[in-house]
Amino acid sequence: MTDAAPASWPTDSPPTNAARSVTLTDLLRVPMHRIRLVLAVALVGLLAALGFVLLVPAAVTANAVVAVRPVVTDAFTPSGANADRAVNMNVESRIATGTEVVQRLAGAIGGDPREIRDALEVEVPTGGQILRFSYSSPDAQRAVRGANLSAQAYLDVRRAMYEQQRAEMLRSYDASITKVAAQQTAVQKRVSAAKDSAASDAALAELAGINNQLTQLNSSRTEIAAVDVNPGWVTQTAERALATSAGNRLLFLVAGVLGGALLGVVLSYAWEATDRRVRSVADGRDATGLPLLGTVRRPGFRGSPRAADADIRYVAMAVAERVRQPARVALVTAREDATSLTAGLAVALAVDGREVFVADDSGRTDRLRAAVLADRGRLPIDPSRPHVPKPRPAGSTPAAAAATPATPAPRRPSPHPPGARPSTDPDATLTLPRVTSARTDSSRPATPDEVSVGVGTVRFGTWRQGADHGLVLYNAPPGESDERGVAVARQGNAVVVVERDRTRQSDLRRLVERLRAAGVTPLGFVLTRNGRA
């Protein structure tokens, strides 16, 4: 890595404490990343609604309508603003659901009064003197009968109340009339027993007043006795054809799914508040305070494998800009595995002719070698491959081609190769087959721990084996449980690998604090996607 001089990193990066506006995408990001939790809770809500639909029998509701009539002394007199023409519908609705109505209904159709009270519902339309009786029951016939009986029970109770009130008033008038009649009889006796004209005139005047009072009492009693105490009429009876099912089963299922999804979204936000993950570059920059070296997309999500390899090559250029050989670069993570990213960086750095040594002390050498071979096969231009033969010159002729010595035809192999048949001669010489050494396409011997990439090579081994190499990439184990990555970074440089939607911000902050406490200044961080690193 001697192709670039070390330069200071640009300081025009956005400040970590800059206020950032929250967009709709930010609000939807949390439920989308916690989609399994949302779907699980929505499924629980669906199962609960399905269990309710299957286990709880469907209720049938029947309706009956009663028109409430005010009880007045003279029904043919215009009401105007008289108070006796108004009906307090709140009081009437309480009477309709009162104890007397419920007891009469329980005696008529049978059942527990508490269940009947729960099944009976009375509605009062705004601005009208109408009561709508609704009765719910699993049986349609019972629902119709319950609605009609509840309406009739209300009318009977209200009529009994009015009749009792009228009887009390008539009893009061009868008592007053009896008392006045007794006074009338006494005055009449006084008139008969009067001997002078003055006493007789006084008794007659008193008798006239008593007669007038008696006449008014009889007239009022007649009016009270003639009052119609009918509290109203049933204007619409409940019928089985008009009974409707109380609620739709499909609506219950939809409500269960939507309610579960809403609860799942709330739980996802609560979970995210306690378990914050790195969701974007801004989150990684805020958690680490380091510059961004590059982002690596997931091959199967938004980009192809070639696009992801190009992202790694950009990261390699950023790393090469910051270090100079001999270089020791440790790729450290909090809890994740950076094997794929380490192999990709090794290929990207070796393709230009560098000798890269990939060190690993956690038993992942075979995975690193397989990843390097796979990434080498996706290189856009691989100089290690043999060149295409040049085309034949334009002036060449078939005759000239024929003048060249022909390649001798291969000799047919003998059916008895040397050493196949035992010789009877004790001095015969044993012929052994020639063993040729394997060479790479670039005519350079390859060792078992070396892979040719472009015009460079990638070697594999442990950290101690790479002590004499100029460029070493250390595939560090997760720093949360192993300190060797931080120890290696103290001898060189460190690159923090952050896996989007998986790395916890608390773990990332702790890792960066450990690096800085150990005297390591990381070069920056790399943001990767699931499935790549």
FILUM-56170 format. One record per residue (C-alpha): x, y, z; residue number from 1. Coordinates in Angstrom, 1 decimal, decimal comma, m for minus. Layout:
X/Y/Z/NUM
...
//
This chain:
0,0/0,0/0,0/1
2,6/2,5/m1,1/2
0,6/4,0/m3,9/3
m0,9/6,8/m1,8/4
0,6/9,1/0,9/5
m1,3/9,3/4,1/6
m3,5/12,3/4,2/7
m5,8/13,8/6,9/8
m9,4/12,7/6,7/9
m11,7/15,6/5,5/10
m13,4/17,3/8,4/11
m16,4/18,5/6,5/12
m18,5/15,6/7,7/13
m21,8/16,5/9,4/14
m21,6/17,0/13,1/15
m22,8/14,1/15,2/16
m25,1/16,3/17,3/17
m26,8/17,9/14,3/18
m30,6/17,9/14,6/19
m32,2/15,7/12,0/20
m35,9/15,9/11,0/21
m37,9/12,7/11,5/22
m39,6/11,6/8,3/23
m42,4/9,2/7,5/24
m39,8/6,7/6,4/25
m38,2/6,9/9,9/26
m41,5/6,2/11,5/27
m42,2/3,2/9,2/28
m38,6/1,8/9,5/29
m39,1/0,4/13,0/30
m42,3/m1,6/12,3/31
m40,8/m2,8/9,1/32
m37,6/m4,1/10,8/33
m39,7/m5,6/13,5/34
m42,1/m7,1/11,0/35
m41,9/m10,6/12,6/36
m43,1/m9,2/15,9/37
m45,9/m7,3/14,2/38
m47,0/m10,3/12,2/39
m46,9/m12,5/15,3/40
m49,1/m10,2/17,4/41
m51,4/m9,8/14,4/42
m51,7/m13,6/14,1/43
m52,5/m13,8/17,8/44
m55,2/m11,2/17,4/45
m56,6/m13,2/14,4/46
m56,6/m16,4/16,4/47
m58,3/m14,6/19,3/48
m61,0/m13,3/17,0/49
m61,4/m16,6/15,4/50
m61,7/m18,3/18,7/51
m64,4/m15,8/19,7/52
m66,3/m16,3/16,5/53
m66,1/m20,1/16,8/54
m66,7/m20,5/20,5/55
m69,2/m17,7/21,3/56
m72,5/m18,4/19,6/57
m73,9/m15,8/17,2/58
m76,4/m13,5/18,8/59
m79,7/m12,5/17,0/60
m81,1/m9,1/17,8/61
m84,8/m8,2/17,5/62
m86,2/m4,6/17,8/63
m89,5/m3,2/18,9/64
m90,4/0,5/18,9/65
m92,7/2,2/21,4/66
m94,1/5,8/21,0/67
m94,3/7,4/24,4/68
m97,4/9,5/25,0/69
m97,7/12,2/27,7/70
m100,6/11,8/30,1/71
m102,5/15,1/30,3/72
m105,9/16,1/31,8/73
m107,3/17,3/28,5/74
m105,8/15,6/25,5/75
m107,7/17,9/23,1/76
m106,3/21,2/24,5/77
m103,4/22,7/22,5/78
m100,2/22,1/24,5/79
m98,3/25,3/23,7/80
m95,4/25,5/26,2/81
m97,1/23,6/29,0/82
m94,8/21,4/31,0/83
m97,4/18,5/31,2/84
m97,0/17,9/27,5/85
m93,2/17,1/27,8/86
m91,8/13,7/28,6/87
m88,4/13,2/30,2/88
m87,1/10,4/28,0/89
m84,1/9,7/30,2/90
m86,5/8,8/33,0/91
m88,6/6,7/30,6/92
m85,5/4,8/29,4/93
m84,5/4,0/33,0/94
m88,0/2,8/33,7/95
m87,9/0,6/30,6/96
m84,7/m1,1/31,9/97
m85,8/m1,1/35,5/98
m86,3/m3,9/37,9/99
m90,1/m4,3/37,4/100
m89,7/m4,6/33,6/101
m86,9/m7,1/34,0/102
m88,8/m9,2/36,5/103
m91,9/m9,3/34,4/104
m89,8/m10,3/31,4/105
m88,0/m13,0/33,4/106
m91,3/m14,4/34,6/107
m92,7/m14,4/31,0/108
m89,8/m16,0/29,1/109
m87,8/m17,5/32,0/110
m84,1/m17,1/32,7/111
m81,8/m15,3/35,0/112
m82,7/m11,6/35,5/113
m79,0/m10,6/35,1/114
m78,8/m12,3/31,7/115
m82,0/m10,6/30,7/116
m80,7/m7,2/31,8/117
m77,6/m7,8/29,8/118
m79,5/m8,9/26,7/119
m82,0/m6,0/26,9/120
m81,0/m2,6/25,5/121
m83,2/0,5/25,2/122
m82,2/3,4/22,8/123
m83,7/6,9/22,8/124
m83,4/8,7/19,5/125
m82,4/12,3/19,9/126
m85,3/14,8/19,7/127
m88,1/12,2/19,8/128
m90,4/10,6/22,2/129
m89,6/7,0/21,0/130
m88,1/4,0/22,8/131
m86,4/1,3/20,8/132
m86,2/m2,0/22,6/133
m83,4/m4,4/21,4/134
m83,2/m7,9/22,7/135
m80,3/m10,2/21,9/136
m80,4/m14,0/22,1/137
m78,8/m17,0/20,4/138
m82,3/m18,1/19,3/139
m84,2/m15,8/16,9/140
m87,6/m16,7/18,2/141
m86,5/m16,0/21,8/142
m85,1/m12,6/20,7/143
m88,3/m11,6/19,0/144
m90,4/m12,7/22,0/145
m88,1/m10,9/24,4/146
m88,3/m7,6/22,4/147
m92,1/m7,6/22,2/148
m92,5/m8,7/25,8/149
m90,1/m6,0/27,1/150
m92,0/m3,3/25,2/151
m95,4/m4,5/26,5/152
m93,9/m4,9/30,0/153
m92,8/m1,3/29,9/154
m96,3/m0,1/28,8/155
m97,9/m2,2/31,6/156
m95,6/m0,9/34,2/157
m96,1/2,7/33,1/158
m99,9/2,3/32,9/159
m100,0/0,8/36,4/160
m98,0/3,8/37,7/161
m100,4/6,2/36,0/162
m103,5/4,3/37,3/163
m102,1/4,3/40,8/164
m101,5/8,0/40,6/165
m105,0/8,5/39,3/166
m106,5/6,4/42,0/167
m104,6/8,3/44,7/168
m105,9/11,6/43,3/169
m109,5/10,2/43,1/170
m109,2/9,0/46,7/171
m108,1/12,5/47,7/172
m111,0/14,1/45,9/173
m113,5/11,6/47,4/174
m112,3/12,4/50,9/175
m112,6/16,1/50,2/176
m116,1/15,6/48,8/177
m117,2/13,6/51,8/178
m115,9/16,2/54,1/179
m117,6/19,1/52,2/180
m120,8/17,0/52,0/181
m120,8/16,6/55,8/182
m120,4/20,4/56,2/183
m123,3/20,9/53,8/184
m125,5/18,6/55,9/185
m124,6/20,5/59,1/186
m125,3/23,9/57,5/187
m128,6/22,7/56,2/188
m129,6/21,7/59,7/189
m128,6/25,1/60,9/190
m130,8/26,7/58,3/191
m133,7/24,7/59,3/192
m133,2/25,4/63,0/193
m132,8/29,2/62,5/194
m135,5/31,3/64,2/195
m134,6/34,8/63,1/196
m134,0/36,1/59,6/197
m130,4/37,2/60,3/198
m129,2/33,8/61,4/199
m131,1/32,2/58,5/200
m129,4/34,5/55,9/201
m126,0/33,8/57,3/202
m126,6/30,1/57,2/203
m127,9/30,3/53,6/204
m124,9/32,2/52,5/205
m122,5/29,7/54,0/206
m124,6/26,9/52,4/207
m124,2/28,5/49,0/208
m120,4/28,6/49,3/209
m120,3/25,0/50,4/210
m122,5/24,0/47,4/211
m120,1/25,8/45,0/212
m117,0/24,1/46,6/213
m118,8/20,7/46,3/214
m119,6/21,4/42,7/215
m115,9/22,2/41,9/216
m114,7/19,1/43,6/217
m117,1/16,9/41,7/218
m116,1/18,6/38,4/219
m112,4/18,0/39,1/220
m113,0/14,5/40,1/221
m114,8/13,8/36,9/222
m111,9/15,2/34,9/223
m109,4/13,1/36,8/224
m111,5/10,0/36,4/225
m111,8/10,7/32,6/226
m108,0/11,1/32,1/227
m106,5/8,6/29,7/228
m103,6/6,9/31,4/229
m102,4/5,1/28,3/230
m98,5/5,7/28,3/231
m98,0/4,9/24,6/232
m98,3/2,4/21,9/233
m96,1/m0,3/20,3/234
m95,7/1,2/16,8/235
m93,4/m1,6/15,5/236
m93,4/m5,1/16,8/237
m90,4/m7,4/16,5/238
m90,6/m10,0/13,8/239
m88,4/m12,9/12,9/240
m87,9/m11,7/9,4/241
m86,6/m8,3/10,7/242
m84,2/m9,9/13,2/243
m80,6/m9,3/12,4/244
m77,4/m10,9/13,6/245
m75,6/m8,9/16,2/246
m72,3/m8,2/14,4/247
m70,6/m9,7/11,4/248
m68,1/m12,6/11,8/249
m65,9/m11,2/9,1/250
m65,8/m7,9/10,9/251
m64,6/m9,6/14,0/252
m61,8/m11,2/12,2/253
m60,7/m8,0/10,5/254
m60,9/m6,2/13,8/255
m58,7/m8,9/15,4/256
m56,1/m8,6/12,7/257
m56,0/m4,8/12,7/258
m56,0/m4,7/16,5/259
m53,2/m7,2/16,7/260
m51,2/m5,3/14,1/261
m51,7/m2,1/16,0/262
m50,6/m3,7/19,2/263
m47,6/m5,2/17,4/264
m46,6/m1,8/16,1/265
m46,7/m0,4/19,6/266
m44,7/m3,3/20,9/267
m42,2/m2,9/18,1/268
m41,6/0,8/19,2/269
m41,3/m0,3/22,8/270
m38,8/m3,0/21,9/271
m36,9/m0,6/19,7/272
m36,7/1,8/22,6/273
m34,9/m0,8/24,7/274
m33,0/m2,5/21,9/275
m31,8/0,1/19,5/276
m30,2/m1,1/16,3/277
m28,1/0,7/13,7/278
m30,6/1,5/10,9/279
m28,8/4,1/8,8/280
m25,5/5,8/8,2/281
m26,6/8,6/10,5/282
m27,2/6,1/13,4/283
m23,7/4,6/12,8/284
m22,1/8,0/12,8/285
m23,9/9,1/15,9/286
m23,0/5,9/17,8/287
m19,3/5,9/16,8/288
m18,4/9,4/16,0/289
m16,2/8,0/13,1/290
m16,2/8,8/9,4/291
m17,9/6,5/7,0/292
m15,5/4,4/4,8/293
m18,3/3,0/2,7/294
m21,5/1,0/2,6/295
m21,9/m2,5/1,3/296
m25,3/m3,5/0,0/297
m26,8/m6,9/0,4/298
m26,5/m8,8/m2,9/299
m30,0/m10,3/m2,7/300
m31,9/m7,2/m1,7/301
m31,1/m4,0/m3,6/302
m28,1/m4,9/m5,6/303
m26,5/m7,7/m7,5/304
m23,3/m9,5/m6,3/305
m21,3/m7,4/m8,6/306
m22,7/m4,2/m7,1/307
m21,8/m5,4/m3,7/308
m18,3/m6,3/m4,8/309
m18,0/m2,8/m6,2/310
m19,0/m1,4/m2,8/311
m16,2/m3,4/m1,2/312
m13,7/m2,1/m3,8/313
m14,7/1,5/m2,9/314
m14,1/0,6/0,8/315
m10,7/m0,8/m0,1/316
m9,8/2,4/m1,8/317
m10,8/4,4/1,3/318
m8,7/2,1/3,5/319
m5,7/2,3/1,1/320
m5,9/6,1/1,3/321
m5,4/6,0/5,0/322
m2,7/3,4/5,6/323
0,9/2,8/4,3/324
2,9/m0,4/4,2/325
3,7/m2,2/6,4/326
0,1/m2,1/7,5/327
m1,8/m4,1/10,1/328
m5,6/m3,6/9,7/329
m8,0/m5,3/12,1/330
m11,6/m5,6/11,1/331
m13,4/m5,5/14,4/332
m17,1/m6,0/15,2/333
m19,3/m6,0/18,3/334
m21,1/m9,3/17,9/335
m21,1/m10,0/14,2/336
m18,9/m12,0/11,8/337
m16,9/m9,9/9,3/338
m15,5/m12,9/7,4/339
m17,1/m12,1/4,1/340
m16,1/m8,4/4,2/341
m12,5/m9,4/5,1/342
m12,3/m11,7/2,1/343
m13,8/m9,1/m0,2/344
m11,3/m6,5/1,0/345
m8,4/m8,9/0,5/346
m9,4/m9,5/m3,1/347
m9,9/m5,8/m3,8/348
m6,5/m4,9/m2,4/349
m4,6/m7,9/m4,0/350
m6,0/m7,4/m7,5/351
m3,7/m4,4/m8,1/352
m0,6/m6,4/m7,3/353
m0,4/m6,3/m3,5/354
0,7/m9,2/m1,4/355
m2,2/m9,5/1,2/356
m2,0/m11,7/4,2/357
m5,3/m12,6/5,8/358
m4,9/m13,6/9,4/359
m7,5/m15,4/11,5/360
m7,1/m17,1/14,9/361
m10,7/m18,3/15,2/362
m10,7/m21,3/12,9/363
m12,3/m19,5/9,9/364
m9,5/m19,9/7,5/365
m11,4/m22,3/5,2/366
m14,4/m19,9/5,0/367
m12,0/m17,1/4,2/368
m10,4/m19,1/1,4/369
m13,7/m20,1/m0,1/370
m15,0/m16,5/0,1/371
m11,8/m15,2/m1,6/372
m12,2/m17,8/m4,4/373
m15,8/m16,8/m4,9/374
m15,0/m13,1/m5,0/375
m12,1/m13,6/m7,4/376
m14,5/m15,3/m9,8/377
m16,6/m12,2/m9,9/378
m13,8/m9,7/m10,7/379
m14,7/m7,6/m13,7/380
m11,1/m8,0/m15,2/381
m8,9/m10,8/m13,9/382
m5,3/m10,3/m15,2/383
m4,3/m13,8/m13,9/384
m6,4/m15,4/m16,6/385
m4,7/m16,4/m19,9/386
m4,9/m13,9/m22,7/387
m6,9/m14,6/m25,8/388
m4,8/m15,8/m28,7/389
m4,0/m13,0/m31,2/390
m5,8/m13,3/m34,5/391
m4,0/m14,6/m37,6/392
m2,3/m11,8/m39,7/393
m4,2/m10,7/m42,8/394
m1,3/m11,7/m45,2/395
m1,1/m15,3/m44,1/396
m2,3/m18,0/m46,5/397
m3,4/m21,6/m46,0/398
m0,3/m22,6/m47,9/399
1,9/m20,8/m45,4/400
0,1/m22,4/m42,7/401
0,6/m25,8/m44,3/402
4,3/m25,1/m44,6/403
4,7/m25,1/m40,9/404
5,6/m28,4/m39,4/405
2,6/m30,4/m38,4/406
2,2/m31,5/m34,9/407
2,9/m35,1/m34,6/408
m0,1/m37,2/m33,8/409
m0,1/m38,5/m30,3/410
1,1/m42,1/m30,0/411
m1,5/m44,6/m29,0/412
m0,8/m45,7/m25,5/413
0,4/m49,2/m25,0/414
m2,0/m51,7/m23,6/415
0,8/m52,8/m21,3/416
2,3/m49,7/m19,7/417
5,7/m50,0/m18,1/418
5,5/m51,9/m14,8/419
2,1/m53,4/m15,6/420
3,5/m56,8/m16,2/421
6,0/m58,3/m13,9/422
9,4/m58,9/m15,5/423
11,2/m62,2/m15,2/424
14,6/m60,4/m15,5/425
16,0/m59,8/m12,1/426
18,1/m56,9/m13,5/427
15,2/m55,1/m15,1/428
14,7/m51,4/m14,3/429
11,4/m50,3/m12,8/430
9,9/m47,2/m14,7/431
8,0/m44,7/m12,6/432
5,5/m42,2/m14,1/433
6,7/m38,5/m14,2/434
4,9/m36,2/m11,7/435
4,5/m32,7/m12,9/436
4,1/m29,8/m10,4/437
0,8/m27,9/m10,5/438
1,1/m24,2/m11,6/439
m1,3/m21,4/m11,7/440
m2,4/m19,6/m14,8/441
0,2/m16,9/m14,2/442
3,0/m19,6/m14,3/443
3,8/m19,1/m10,6/444
3,8/m21,9/m8,1/445
0,9/m21,8/m5,7/446
1,2/m23,0/m2,1/447
m1,8/m24,5/m0,3/448
m2,2/m21,2/1,7/449
m1,9/m18,8/m1,2/450
m4,4/m17,7/m3,8/451
m3,5/m15,7/m6,9/452
m5,8/m12,7/m7,4/453
m5,0/m10,6/m10,4/454
m1,4/m9,7/m10,3/455
m1,3/m10,1/m6,5/456
m1,7/m12,9/m4,0/457
m3,7/m13,5/m0,9/458
m2,2/m15,7/1,8/459
m3,9/m17,2/4,8/460
m2,6/m18,0/8,3/461
m2,6/m17,0/11,9/462
m1,6/m13,6/13,2/463
1,9/m14,8/14,2/464
2,5/m16,2/10,7/465
1,8/m12,8/9,2/466
4,5/m11,0/11,1/467
6,8/m10,7/8,1/468
4,2/m9,6/5,6/469
3,7/m6,0/4,5/470
m0,1/m5,9/4,5/471
m2,1/m8,0/7,0/472
m5,8/m8,0/7,3/473
m6,9/m9,5/10,6/474
m10,3/m11,1/10,7/475
m11,0/m10,2/14,3/476
m13,4/m12,2/16,5/477
m16,4/m10,4/17,9/478
m15,1/m7,8/20,3/479
m18,0/m8,3/22,8/480
m16,6/m11,7/23,8/481
m12,9/m11,6/22,6/482
m10,3/m8,9/23,1/483
m7,8/m10,1/20,5/484
m9,2/m7,7/17,9/485
m8,5/m4,7/20,1/486
m5,1/m6,0/20,9/487
m4,2/m6,4/17,3/488
m5,6/m3,0/16,5/489
m3,1/m1,5/19,0/490
m0,3/m2,6/16,7/491
m1,8/m1,1/13,6/492
m5,2/0,3/12,5/493
m8,8/m0,7/13,0/494
m11,9/m0,6/10,8/495
m15,2/m0,9/12,7/496
m17,7/m3,1/10,8/497
m21,3/m2,3/11,5/498
m24,1/m4,6/10,3/499
m27,2/m2,7/9,6/500
m30,4/m3,8/11,4/501
m28,3/m6,2/13,5/502
m25,6/m4,3/15,4/503
m26,9/m2,8/18,6/504
m26,0/0,8/19,2/505
m25,1/0,1/22,8/506
m22,6/m2,6/21,7/507
m21,2/m0,4/19,0/508
m20,6/2,5/21,5/509
m19,0/0,1/23,9/510
m16,7/m1,3/21,2/511
m15,6/2,2/20,1/512
m15,0/3,3/23,7/513
m12,8/0,2/24,3/514
m10,8/0,9/21,2/515
m10,2/4,5/22,2/516
m9,4/3,5/25,8/517
m6,8/1,1/24,4/518
m5,2/3,9/22,4/519
m6,6/2,9/19,0/520
m7,9/5,6/16,7/521
m10,1/3,7/14,2/522
m9,9/4,7/10,5/523
m13,7/4,7/10,2/524
m16,7/2,4/10,0/525
m18,2/0,3/7,2/526
m22,0/m0,2/7,1/527
m23,0/m3,6/5,7/528
m26,3/m5,3/5,1/529
m27,5/m8,7/6,4/530
m26,1/m11,6/4,4/531
m22,9/m9,8/3,4/532
m20,9/m9,4/6,6/533
//
